[in-house]
Amino acid sequence: MGLLDSVLGQVLGGAAQQQQPQGGGLGGLGDLGGLAGALGGLLANNGGQGGLGGLVSKFEQAGLGNVIGSWIGKGENQPVSGDQLQNALGSDTIASIAAKLGVNAQTLLPMLATMLPALIDQLTPHGKVPDQGLGNHEDLLGSLSGLLQGKQS
């Protein structure tokens, strides 16, 4: 997952390092591979949230449709707080992702709040949710690899 790690590293920029409570790595997440898997579970059609369309529905139900819409659209991304993410995704989903990564929710939420808007923005360059979603986990990894190659050109 080297390419995916690199894309996530670029999306994160220095933000995760600003969020880390103690030195070293991405808020204690030294390996981005687990984070990539967790994000794939949120965005992939075969993930637990029903793909990007399912994620949009969850945000709309939480009153945050305009926020996720800004990430997908071509304008500026609206910010989201960790509390808003927890409300939209649910405590169980956040706890599950945090457990997979070996961190607590208080460490995970600010990182997701930084990363998810930028990642969704990059995966929807045409300003809309693709009719068939972002694809399965494997397809999503390919999309992220393409994004990385585009940035390096």
N, C-alpha and C positions, 0 to 999 in steps of 0.2 A: 504493500500500500504506500510506497514511497511517494508516488505522484499525488495521491490524495492527501497524504500528510503535508506535502508542500503547498497544495492549494489551501488547505485549512490553515496552515501557518501564515500564508499571505492574507487570507481573509481576516484572520485574527489580528494581524499586525502586532503592535505592542499592547493592545488592549488587555489581553489575558494576563500579560505580565504585570500590568498595572493593578489587576484584580487580585493577584496572588497574595495570600496572607503571609507566607513565608517564602524565602528565596527558592529558586530552582524549579525550572519547568513551567508548564502552563497551569498555574494554580495547583501544583501537585500532580498534574496529569502527564508526566514526562512523555508518554506515548500517545501520539495523536491517532493511532490506529483504532483504539477503543472508542475515541470520540467520533471518528469517521463512521464506525459501525452504528453508534448511537444515533447520529444524524441521519444515516441511511434508514434507520428504523422509523424516523419521523417523516422523511420525505419520499421514500421509495413506495411504489404502488403495492409491493408485497410486504411493507412494513406494518407495524401495529396501529398506525394512525389513519390508514386509508390513503396514503400518498399525500401529495400537495393539496389536492382537492379536499381531502378529509381534514387536513390541517387548517385550510381556509374556513371550512365549516365550523370547526372548534373555535377559531378566533371570532367568527361572526356570532356564534352563540354566546361568547363571553363579552360581546360588545366591542370587539377589536377588529372588526372587518375592515375598517378604514386603515388601520395600522398595517395589517398584512397586505392589504391592497396596495399600499405605498411601496412595499418591498417588491411586489410583482410588477407594478407599473413603472413607467419611465421617469417619474419625478424623483424627488428626494425621499429617502427612507425615513419614515417616522420612527422615533425611538420606542422601545418597549422596556418595561422594568421587569425585574425578576418576579415580582409579585404578580404582574399581569400575565407573564408566561405560565406561572404556576396555576393561575386561575383558568387560563385557556386550555392548558394541556392536562391539568389535573395532578393532584399530589401523588397519585399512584404512578403515573408516567414519569414524573420527575424523580421520584424515589427509585424507580426501576433503572433509569438511566444513571443516576448517581451511584447506585449499587454496582452496576456493571463497570463503572469507571473507578470505583473504590474511593469516591469522594462523598461529601455530604451535599445536600441540596443548596446550602448557603454558598458553597464554593461553585457549584454547577450553574446556578441561575444567572449570576452576572455574566458568566462566560457565554451561556446560550443567548442572553439578551444582546450581547455584542456580535456574536457569530451568526446567528440565524438570519437576521435582516440582510446582512451582506451576502450570505450564501444563497438565500432565496433570490435576491436581486440578480446575482450572477447567473443563476440557473434559469432565469426567465428573461433573457435579453430582449425578447419581443414585446414585453410588457403585458403578458397574459399567461394564464395557466395553460399549458399545452392540452389539447383535447384528450390525449391519452395519458396525461400526467407526465411525470418525469421518468417513468419506467421503473423496472424492478431494481433491486439493489445493485445488480451487476451493471445495468444500463446507466444508473446514476454514477457509478464509479467511472464509467467511460466518459460521461458528460464532464465530470470534474477533471478528468485527465485532459480532455479537449480544452477546457478553460485554461488550464495551466500552460499547455502548449501555445495557446493564443497569446498569453501574457508574455511568454518568452520570445515571441517572434519580433 
